[in-house]
Amino acid sequence: MLTKETVVDMADKGLVMVITGNGKGKTTSAFGQALRALGQGHKVCMIQFMKGRKYGEIIAAEKYLPDNFVFYQYGLDSFVMRGNPAPIDVELAQKAFATAQEVIRSGEFNMVILDEINVAVDYGLVPEQDLLDLIQAKPPLVHLVLTGRYAADSVRELADMVSEVTEVKHHYHAGVKGQAGIEY
């Protein structure tokens, strides 16, 4: 049973939050979480896996966000082949994961966002057990946000919060191409 003391103690717990599913908006949600944390004076680091394009949120972050938002991007501006990734895709994902390990262990950031890590694990670019070990070894006060489709059941189990973004309808299916400010 939760008591008032338990709730207070839990308020100081670094959470593991998973944003997954086949719908649009997982990275956007993570950026919103980053803005909320920044607004409270927290220091935030975002590491993107499998993304190499300068998306609108990256351009905005570079222009408008304070120095306590640090961003790393590892990937090419092309799709990774599921089941047969190019060696460069594996190499970049491994570099991203090494950066994530270093950043999380440093304890320098209140929040660390690993954008598209779930896809990187599902595609075999990062071993699932490595991610599980990282989650379990994170400093107690660090909030960890994990985004991307295909979140493994084992990751969901370790998480404090899991949100599933579900596609109900998408304009792609009507032939509308990606638009600046909407998809990128």
Secondary structure, DSSP 4 states (H G I P E B T S, - for coil): ---HHHHHHHHTSPPEEEEESSSS-HHHHHHHHHHHHHHTT--EEEEEES--S--HHHHHHHHHS-TTEEEEEES-SSPPPTTS--HHHHHHHHHHHHHHHHHHHHT--SEEEEETHHHHHHTTSS-HHHHHHHHHHS-TT-EEEEESS---HHHHHH-SEEEE---S--GGGGTPPP-TTTT-
